[in-house]
Amino acid sequence: MKTNVGGIDKKLRIAAGVILVGLAIMGKGTPWTWIGVVPLLTGLFNFCPLYVMLGKNSCSRK
């Protein structure tokens, strides 16, 4: 697994994930708010499988 998520992309993913999961835990959202686990994990692990399929890379490290 090569790192392909970095910079502002990483921060936005983590923030969105925390907000969505927080809403799900508090019961304020729909069951779909649990989808926030995906951006949270991709931000924490610096790896997005979809980016691999699309050939994208937002990480400045090589």
Distance bins in CASP14 RR format, pairs under 12 A and 6 or more apart:
PFRMAT RR
TARGET T0000
AUTHOR 0000-0000-0000
RMODE 2
METHOD distances of the structure
MODEL  1
1 42 0 0 0 0 0 1 0 0 0 0 0
1 45 1 0 0 1 0 0 0 0 0 0 0
1 46 0 0 0 0 1 0 0 0 0 0 0
1 47 1 0 1 0 0 0 0 0 0 0 0
1 48 0 0 0 0 0 1 0 0 0 0 0
1 49 0 0 0 0 1 0 0 0 0 0 0
1 51 0 0 0 0 0 1 0 0 0 0 0
1 52 0 0 0 0 1 0 0 0 0 0 0
2 45 0 0 0 0 0 1 0 0 0 0 0
2 46 0 0 0 0 1 0 0 0 0 0 0
2 47 1 0 0 1 0 0 0 0 0 0 0
2 48 0 0 0 0 0 1 0 0 0 0 0
2 49 0 0 0 0 0 1 0 0 0 0 0
2 51 0 0 0 0 1 0 0 0 0 0 0
2 52 0 0 0 0 1 0 0 0 0 0 0
2 55 0 0 0 0 0 1 0 0 0 0 0
2 57 0 0 0 0 1 0 0 0 0 0 0
2 59 0 0 0 0 1 0 0 0 0 0 0
2 61 0 0 0 0 1 0 0 0 0 0 0
2 62 0 0 0 0 1 0 0 0 0 0 0
3 9 0 0 0 0 0 1 0 0 0 0 0
3 10 0 0 0 0 1 0 0 0 0 0 0
3 42 0 0 0 0 0 1 0 0 0 0 0
3 43 0 0 0 0 0 1 0 0 0 0 0
3 44 0 0 0 0 0 1 0 0 0 0 0
3 45 0 0 0 0 1 0 0 0 0 0 0
3 46 1 0 1 0 0 0 0 0 0 0 0
3 47 1 0 0 1 0 0 0 0 0 0 0
3 48 0 0 0 0 1 0 0 0 0 0 0
3 51 0 0 0 0 0 1 0 0 0 0 0
3 52 0 0 0 0 0 1 0 0 0 0 0
3 57 0 0 0 0 1 0 0 0 0 0 0
3 58 0 0 0 0 1 0 0 0 0 0 0
3 59 1 0 1 0 0 0 0 0 0 0 0
3 60 0 0 0 0 1 0 0 0 0 0 0
3 61 1 0 0 1 0 0 0 0 0 0 0
3 62 0 0 0 0 1 0 0 0 0 0 0
4 10 0 0 0 0 0 1 0 0 0 0 0
4 13 0 0 0 0 0 1 0 0 0 0 0
4 42 0 0 0 0 1 0 0 0 0 0 0
4 43 0 0 0 0 0 1 0 0 0 0 0
4 45 0 0 0 0 0 1 0 0 0 0 0
4 46 1 0 0 1 0 0 0 0 0 0 0
4 47 1 0 0 1 0 0 0 0 0 0 0
4 48 1 0 1 0 0 0 0 0 0 0 0
4 49 0 0 0 0 1 0 0 0 0 0 0
4 50 0 0 0 0 1 0 0 0 0 0 0
4 51 1 0 1 0 0 0 0 0 0 0 0
4 52 1 0 0 1 0 0 0 0 0 0 0
4 53 0 0 0 0 0 1 0 0 0 0 0
4 54 0 0 0 0 1 0 0 0 0 0 0
4 55 0 0 0 0 1 0 0 0 0 0 0
4 56 1 0 0 1 0 0 0 0 0 0 0
4 57 1 0 1 0 0 0 0 0 0 0 0
4 58 1 0 0 1 0 0 0 0 0 0 0
4 59 1 0 1 0 0 0 0 0 0 0 0
4 60 0 0 0 0 0 1 0 0 0 0 0
4 61 0 0 0 0 1 0 0 0 0 0 0
4 62 0 0 0 0 0 1 0 0 0 0 0
5 11 0 0 0 0 0 1 0 0 0 0 0
5 12 0 0 0 0 1 0 0 0 0 0 0
5 13 1 0 0 1 0 0 0 0 0 0 0
5 14 0 0 0 0 1 0 0 0 0 0 0
5 39 0 0 0 0 1 0 0 0 0 0 0
5 40 0 0 0 0 0 1 0 0 0 0 0
5 41 0 0 0 0 0 1 0 0 0 0 0
5 42 1 0 1 0 0 0 0 0 0 0 0
5 43 1 0 1 0 0 0 0 0 0 0 0
5 44 0 0 0 0 1 0 0 0 0 0 0
5 45 0 0 0 0 1 0 0 0 0 0 0
5 46 1 0 1 0 0 0 0 0 0 0 0
5 47 1 0 0 1 0 0 0 0 0 0 0
5 48 1 0 1 0 0 0 0 0 0 0 0
5 49 0 0 0 0 0 1 0 0 0 0 0
5 50 0 0 0 0 0 1 0 0 0 0 0
5 51 1 0 0 1 0 0 0 0 0 0 0
5 52 0 0 0 0 0 1 0 0 0 0 0
5 56 0 0 0 0 1 0 0 0 0 0 0
5 57 0 0 0 0 1 0 0 0 0 0 0
5 58 1 0 1 0 0 0 0 0 0 0 0
5 59 1 0 0 1 0 0 0 0 0 0 0
5 60 0 0 0 0 0 1 0 0 0 0 0
5 61 0 0 0 0 0 1 0 0 0 0 0
6 12 0 0 0 0 1 0 0 0 0 0 0
6 13 0 0 0 0 1 0 0 0 0 0 0
6 14 0 0 0 0 0 1 0 0 0 0 0
6 42 0 0 0 0 0 1 0 0 0 0 0
6 43 1 0 0 1 0 0 0 0 0 0 0
6 44 0 0 0 0 0 1 0 0 0 0 0
6 45 0 0 0 0 0 1 0 0 0 0 0
6 46 1 0 0 1 0 0 0 0 0 0 0
6 47 0 0 0 0 0 1 0 0 0 0 0
6 48 0 0 0 0 1 0 0 0 0 0 0
6 51 0 0 0 0 0 1 0 0 0 0 0
6 56 0 0 0 0 0 1 0 0 0 0 0
6 57 0 0 0 0 1 0 0 0 0 0 0
6 58 1 0 1 0 0 0 0 0 0 0 0
6 59 1 0 1 0 0 0 0 0 0 0 0
6 60 1 0 0 1 0 0 0 0 0 0 0
6 61 0 0 0 0 1 0 0 0 0 0 0
7 13 0 0 0 0 1 0 0 0 0 0 0
7 14 0 0 0 0 0 1 0 0 0 0 0
7 43 0 0 0 0 1 0 0 0 0 0 0
7 46 0 0 0 0 1 0 0 0 0 0 0
7 57 0 0 0 0 0 1 0 0 0 0 0
7 58 1 0 0 1 0 0 0 0 0 0 0
7 59 1 0 0 1 0 0 0 0 0 0 0
7 60 1 0 0 1 0 0 0 0 0 0 0
7 61 0 0 0 0 0 1 0 0 0 0 0
8 14 0 0 0 0 0 1 0 0 0 0 0
8 15 0 0 0 0 0 1 0 0 0 0 0
8 43 0 0 0 0 0 1 0 0 0 0 0
8 58 0 0 0 0 1 0 0 0 0 0 0
8 59 0 0 0 0 0 1 0 0 0 0 0
8 60 0 0 0 0 0 1 0 0 0 0 0
9 15 0 0 0 0 0 1 0 0 0 0 0
9 16 0 0 0 0 0 1 0 0 0 0 0
9 39 0 0 0 0 1 0 0 0 0 0 0
9 42 0 0 0 0 1 0 0 0 0 0 0
9 43 1 0 0 1 0 0 0 0 0 0 0
9 46 0 0 0 0 1 0 0 0 0 0 0
9 47 0 0 0 0 0 1 0 0 0 0 0
9 48 0 0 0 0 1 0 0 0 0 0 0
9 51 0 0 0 0 1 0 0 0 0 0 0
9 56 0 0 0 0 1 0 0 0 0 0 0
9 57 0 0 0 0 1 0 0 0 0 0 0
9 58 1 0 1 0 0 0 0 0 0 0 0
9 59 0 0 0 0 1 0 0 0 0 0 0
9 60 0 0 0 0 0 1 0 0 0 0 0
10 16 0 0 0 0 0 1 0 0 0 0 0
10 17 0 0 0 0 0 1 0 0 0 0 0
10 39 0 0 0 0 1 0 0 0 0 0 0
10 40 0 0 0 0 0 1 0 0 0 0 0
10 41 0 0 0 0 0 1 0 0 0 0 0
10 42 0 0 0 0 1 0 0 0 0 0 0
10 43 1 0 1 0 0 0 0 0 0 0 0
10 44 0 0 0 0 1 0 0 0 0 0 0
10 45 0 0 0 0 1 0 0 0 0 0 0
10 46 1 0 0 1 0 0 0 0 0 0 0
10 47 0 0 0 0 0 1 0 0 0 0 0
10 48 0 0 0 0 1 0 0 0 0 0 0
10 51 0 0 0 0 0 1 0 0 0 0 0
10 58 1 0 0 1 0 0 0 0 0 0 0
10 59 0 0 0 0 1 0 0 0 0 0 0
10 60 0 0 0 0 0 1 0 0 0 0 0
10 61 0 0 0 0 0 1 0 0 0 0 0
11 17 0 0 0 0 0 1 0 0 0 0 0
11 18 0 0 0 0 0 1 0 0 0 0 0
11 39 0 0 0 0 0 1 0 0 0 0 0
11 40 0 0 0 0 0 1 0 0 0 0 0
11 43 0 0 0 0 1 0 0 0 0 0 0
11 44 0 0 0 0 0 1 0 0 0 0 0
11 46 0 0 0 0 0 1 0 0 0 0 0
11 58 0 0 0 0 0 1 0 0 0 0 0
12 18 0 0 0 0 0 1 0 0 0 0 0
12 19 0 0 0 0 0 1 0 0 0 0 0
12 39 0 0 0 0 1 0 0 0 0 0 0
12 40 0 0 0 0 0 1 0 0 0 0 0
12 42 0 0 0 0 0 1 0 0 0 0 0
12 43 0 0 0 0 1 0 0 0 0 0 0
12 58 0 0 0 0 0 1 0 0 0 0 0
13 19 0 0 0 0 0 1 0 0 0 0 0
13 20 0 0 0 0 0 1 0 0 0 0 0
13 36 0 0 0 0 1 0 0 0 0 0 0
13 37 0 0 0 0 0 1 0 0 0 0 0
13 38 0 0 0 0 1 0 0 0 0 0 0
13 39 1 0 1 0 0 0 0 0 0 0 0
13 40 1 0 0 1 0 0 0 0 0 0 0
13 41 0 0 0 0 1 0 0 0 0 0 0
13 42 1 0 1 0 0 0 0 0 0 0 0
13 43 1 0 1 0 0 0 0 0 0 0 0
13 44 0 0 0 0 1 0 0 0 0 0 0
13 45 0 0 0 0 0 1 0 0 0 0 0
13 46 0 0 0 0 1 0 0 0 0 0 0
13 47 0 0 0 0 0 1 0 0 0 0 0
13 48 0 0 0 0 1 0 0 0 0 0 0
13 50 0 0 0 0 0 1 0 0 0 0 0
13 51 0 0 0 0 0 1 0 0 0 0 0
13 58 0 0 0 0 1 0 0 0 0 0 0
14 20 0 0 0 0 0 1 0 0 0 0 0
14 21 0 0 0 0 0 1 0 0 0 0 0
14 36 0 0 0 0 0 1 0 0 0 0 0
14 37 0 0 0 0 0 1 0 0 0 0 0
14 38 0 0 0 0 0 1 0 0 0 0 0
14 39 1 0 0 1 0 0 0 0 0 0 0
14 40 1 0 0 1 0 0 0 0 0 0 0
14 41 0 0 0 0 1 0 0 0 0 0 0
14 42 0 0 0 0 1 0 0 0 0 0 0
14 43 1 0 1 0 0 0 0 0 0 0 0
14 44 1 0 0 1 0 0 0 0 0 0 0
14 45 0 0 0 0 0 1 0 0 0 0 0
14 46 0 0 0 0 0 1 0 0 0 0 0
15 21 0 0 0 0 0 1 0 0 0 0 0
15 22 0 0 0 0 0 1 0 0 0 0 0
15 36 0 0 0 0 0 1 0 0 0 0 0
15 39 0 0 0 0 1 0 0 0 0 0 0
15 40 0 0 0 0 1 0 0 0 0 0 0
15 43 0 0 0 0 1 0 0 0 0 0 0
15 44 0 0 0 0 0 1 0 0 0 0 0
16 22 0 0 0 0 0 1 0 0 0 0 0
16 23 0 0 0 0 0 1 0 0 0 0 0
16 33 0 0 0 0 0 1 0 0 0 0 0
16 35 0 0 0 0 1 0 0 0 0 0 0
16 36 1 0 0 1 0 0 0 0 0 0 0
16 37 0 0 0 0 0 1 0 0 0 0 0
16 38 0 0 0 0 1 0 0 0 0 0 0
16 39 1 0 1 0 0 0 0 0 0 0 0
16 40 1 0 0 1 0 0 0 0 0 0 0
16 41 0 0 0 0 0 1 0 0 0 0 0
16 42 0 0 0 0 0 1 0 0 0 0 0
16 43 0 0 0 0 1 0 0 0 0 0 0
17 23 0 0 0 0 1 0 0 0 0 0 0
17 24 0 0 0 0 1 0 0 0 0 0 0
17 25 0 0 0 0 0 1 0 0 0 0 0
17 33 0 0 0 0 1 0 0 0 0 0 0
17 34 0 0 0 0 0 1 0 0 0 0 0
17 35 0 0 0 0 1 0 0 0 0 0 0
17 36 1 0 1 0 0 0 0 0 0 0 0
17 37 1 0 0 1 0 0 0 0 0 0 0
17 38 1 0 0 1 0 0 0 0 0 0 0
17 39 1 0 1 0 0 0 0 0 0 0 0
17 40 1 1 0 0 0 0 0 0 0 0 0
17 41 0 0 0 0 1 0 0 0 0 0 0
17 42 0 0 0 0 1 0 0 0 0 0 0
17 43 0 0 0 0 1 0 0 0 0 0 0
17 44 0 0 0 0 1 0 0 0 0 0 0
18 24 0 0 0 0 0 1 0 0 0 0 0
18 25 0 0 0 0 0 1 0 0 0 0 0
18 33 0 0 0 0 0 1 0 0 0 0 0
18 36 0 0 0 0 1 0 0 0 0 0 0
18 37 0 0 0 0 0 1 0 0 0 0 0
18 39 0 0 0 0 1 0 0 0 0 0 0
18 40 1 0 0 1 0 0 0 0 0 0 0
18 41 0 0 0 0 0 1 0 0 0 0 0
18 43 0 0 0 0 0 1 0 0 0 0 0
18 44 0 0 0 0 0 1 0 0 0 0 0
19 25 0 0 0 0 0 1 0 0 0 0 0
19 26 0 0 0 0 0 1 0 0 0 0 0
19 28 0 0 0 0 0 1 0 0 0 0 0
19 29 0 0 0 0 0 1 0 0 0 0 0
19 33 0 0 0 0 1 0 0 0 0 0 0
19 35 0 0 0 0 0 1 0 0 0 0 0
19 36 0 0 0 0 1 0 0 0 0 0 0
19 39 0 0 0 0 1 0 0 0 0 0 0
19 40 0 0 0 0 1 0 0 0 0 0 0
20 26 0 0 0 0 0 1 0 0 0 0 0
20 27 0 0 0 0 0 1 0 0 0 0 0
20 28 0 0 0 0 0 1 0 0 0 0 0
20 29 0 0 0 0 1 0 0 0 0 0 0
20 30 0 0 0 0 0 1 0 0 0 0 0
20 31 0 0 0 0 0 1 0 0 0 0 0
20 32 0 0 0 0 1 0 0 0 0 0 0
20 33 1 0 1 0 0 0 0 0 0 0 0
20 34 1 0 0 1 0 0 0 0 0 0 0
20 35 1 0 0 1 0 0 0 0 0 0 0
20 36 1 1 0 0 0 0 0 0 0 0 0
20 37 0 0 0 0 1 0 0 0 0 0 0
20 38 0 0 0 0 1 0 0 0 0 0 0
20 39 1 0 0 1 0 0 0 0 0 0 0
20 40 1 0 0 1 0 0 0 0 0 0 0
20 41 0 0 0 0 0 1 0 0 0 0 0
21 27 0 0 0 0 0 1 0 0 0 0 0
21 28 0 0 0 0 0 1 0 0 0 0 0
21 29 0 0 0 0 0 1 0 0 0 0 0
21 32 0 0 0 0 0 1 0 0 0 0 0
21 33 1 0 0 1 0 0 0 0 0 0 0
21 34 1 0 0 1 0 0 0 0 0 0 0
21 35 0 0 0 0 1 0 0 0 0 0 0
21 36 1 0 1 0 0 0 0 0 0 0 0
21 37 1 0 0 1 0 0 0 0 0 0 0
21 38 0 0 0 0 0 1 0 0 0 0 0
21 39 0 0 0 0 1 0 0 0 0 0 0
21 40 1 0 0 1 0 0 0 0 0 0 0
21 41 0 0 0 0 0 1 0 0 0 0 0
21 44 0 0 0 0 0 1 0 0 0 0 0
22 28 0 0 0 0 1 0 0 0 0 0 0
22 29 0 0 0 0 1 0 0 0 0 0 0
22 33 1 0 0 1 0 0 0 0 0 0 0
22 34 0 0 0 0 1 0 0 0 0 0 0
22 36 0 0 0 0 1 0 0 0 0 0 0
22 37 0 0 0 0 0 1 0 0 0 0 0
22 40 0 0 0 0 0 1 0 0 0 0 0
23 29 1 0 1 0 0 0 0 0 0 0 0
23 30 0 0 0 0 1 0 0 0 0 0 0
23 31 0 0 0 0 0 1 0 0 0 0 0
23 32 0 0 0 0 0 1 0 0 0 0 0
23 33 1 0 1 0 0 0 0 0 0 0 0
23 34 0 0 0 0 1 0 0 0 0 0 0
23 35 0 0 0 0 0 1 0 0 0 0 0
23 36 0 0 0 0 1 0 0 0 0 0 0
24 30 0 0 0 0 1 0 0 0 0 0 0
24 31 1 0 0 1 0 0 0 0 0 0 0
24 32 0 0 0 0 1 0 0 0 0 0 0
24 33 1 0 1 0 0 0 0 0 0 0 0
24 34 1 0 1 0 0 0 0 0 0 0 0
24 35 0 0 0 0 1 0 0 0 0 0 0
24 36 1 0 0 1 0 0 0 0 0 0 0
24 37 0 0 0 0 1 0 0 0 0 0 0
24 40 0 0 0 0 0 1 0 0 0 0 0
25 33 0 0 0 0 1 0 0 0 0 0 0
25 34 0 0 0 0 1 0 0 0 0 0 0
25 36 0 0 0 0 0 1 0 0 0 0 0
25 37 0 0 0 0 0 1 0 0 0 0 0
26 33 0 0 0 0 1 0 0 0 0 0 0
27 33 0 0 0 0 1 0 0 0 0 0 0
27 34 0 0 0 0 0 1 0 0 0 0 0
29 35 0 0 0 0 0 1 0 0 0 0 0
29 36 0 0 0 0 0 1 0 0 0 0 0
30 36 0 0 0 0 0 1 0 0 0 0 0
32 38 0 0 0 0 0 1 0 0 0 0 0
33 39 0 0 0 0 0 1 0 0 0 0 0
33 40 0 0 0 0 0 1 0 0 0 0 0
34 40 0 0 0 0 0 1 0 0 0 0 0
35 41 0 0 0 0 0 1 0 0 0 0 0
35 42 0 0 0 0 0 1 0 0 0 0 0
36 42 0 0 0 0 1 0 0 0 0 0 0
36 43 0 0 0 0 0 1 0 0 0 0 0
36 44 0 0 0 0 0 1 0 0 0 0 0
37 43 0 0 0 0 0 1 0 0 0 0 0
37 44 0 0 0 0 0 1 0 0 0 0 0
37 45 0 0 0 0 0 1 0 0 0 0 0
38 44 0 0 0 0 0 1 0 0 0 0 0
38 45 0 0 0 0 0 1 0 0 0 0 0
38 47 0 0 0 0 0 1 0 0 0 0 0
38 48 0 0 0 0 1 0 0 0 0 0 0
38 49 0 0 0 0 1 0 0 0 0 0 0
38 50 0 0 0 0 1 0 0 0 0 0 0
39 45 0 0 0 0 0 1 0 0 0 0 0
39 48 0 0 0 0 1 0 0 0 0 0 0
39 50 0 0 0 0 0 1 0 0 0 0 0
40 48 0 0 0 0 0 1 0 0 0 0 0
41 47 0 0 0 0 1 0 0 0 0 0 0
41 48 0 0 0 0 1 0 0 0 0 0 0
41 49 0 0 0 0 0 1 0 0 0 0 0
42 48 1 0 1 0 0 0 0 0 0 0 0
42 49 0 0 0 0 1 0 0 0 0 0 0
42 50 0 0 0 0 1 0 0 0 0 0 0
42 51 0 0 0 0 1 0 0 0 0 0 0
42 52 0 0 0 0 0 1 0 0 0 0 0
42 58 0 0 0 0 0 1 0 0 0 0 0
42 59 0 0 0 0 0 1 0 0 0 0 0
43 51 0 0 0 0 0 1 0 0 0 0 0
43 58 0 0 0 0 0 1 0 0 0 0 0
43 59 0 0 0 0 0 1 0 0 0 0 0
45 51 0 0 0 0 0 1 0 0 0 0 0
45 59 0 0 0 0 0 1 0 0 0 0 0
46 57 0 0 0 0 0 1 0 0 0 0 0
46 58 0 0 0 0 1 0 0 0 0 0 0
46 59 1 0 0 1 0 0 0 0 0 0 0
46 60 0 0 0 0 0 1 0 0 0 0 0
46 61 0 0 0 0 1 0 0 0 0 0 0
47 56 0 0 0 0 0 1 0 0 0 0 0
47 57 0 0 0 0 0 1 0 0 0 0 0
47 58 0 0 0 0 0 1 0 0 0 0 0
47 59 0 0 0 0 1 0 0 0 0 0 0
48 54 0 0 0 0 1 0 0 0 0 0 0
48 55 0 0 0 0 0 1 0 0 0 0 0
48 56 1 0 0 1 0 0 0 0 0 0 0
48 57 0 0 0 0 1 0 0 0 0 0 0
48 58 0 0 0 0 1 0 0 0 0 0 0
48 59 0 0 0 0 1 0 0 0 0 0 0
49 55 0 0 0 0 0 1 0 0 0 0 0
49 56 0 0 0 0 0 1 0 0 0 0 0
50 56 0 0 0 0 1 0 0 0 0 0 0
50 57 0 0 0 0 0 1 0 0 0 0 0
50 58 0 0 0 0 0 1 0 0 0 0 0
51 57 1 0 0 1 0 0 0 0 0 0 0
51 58 1 0 0 1 0 0 0 0 0 0 0
51 59 0 0 0 0 1 0 0 0 0 0 0
END
